[in-house]
Amino acid sequence: MKHTVAIPAFADNYIWLMPAAQSNVVIVDPGDERPVLSYLNANHLTPFAIIVTHHCHDHVDGIKPILAQYDIPVYGPATERIPGMTHPVKQGDLVTIDSATQLQVLDVPGHTAGHVAYYQPGTPGQLFCGDTLFSAGCGRLHTRLYDDMFKSLQKIAALPDDTLIYCAHEYTLANLQFAAHLAPDNSDIQAKIAQTRSMRVAGKITLPSSLGDEKKINPFLRCHTAEITAAATRYATDNGLQPPSSAAAAFRIIRDWKDRF
Ligand SMILES: [Zn+2]
């Protein structure tokens, strides 16, 4: 396997398989073992490790059944309960897959309190970010840790613009509809909607995205812009809330708005 591959699972999840040396792969967030095991068998691939971003069941429920067939390490967030975890990891740790593949662990709390992401530097780099960043959106806050989530997204935004963003759900079109509602005059969003619609009609996956593209269309990475500040101010005024006095405050307003959209 040459490139990272998406295994669709459930209604809209993607389980990513990242190539490693020879015919080995790294499995990212296996919420369901069945599509993973059939793909491995059909393509004569052997899993080398499982890496996990957070504890939601649709990211971890396939781990134990995979371990029943393959004795491989399981890397996951140090502060969360992950079935079968052998290697708890946190910010600054490195996950060595082979001589060419070393993943850097980033703490990205917010969707869950212990959520981590895995970044492989390169040209382009790859980021496995679970339910933190989506194309044109971001994860729901199960935690209400708004400031943590805002900082987590800022941390991701500091990676190189060509970084490929491997998020865990096909939410792109629905997210874009909210993004367009916030920023109706943003032509990058309109162009992305047209492109995403035609990809979905053709049955194509809209991921990975790139960080550079996300910075143009993703409202949750654009909380510092006049466009999103104006939208958040409008929503705050209509709902009897304080207008945002910072990008972090605008983030909080639009995250709540998205939950009600
Ligand atoms: Zn989740």
Residues whose N, C-alpha, C, O or C-beta is under 5 A from the ligand:
A	BS01	ZN	C56 D131
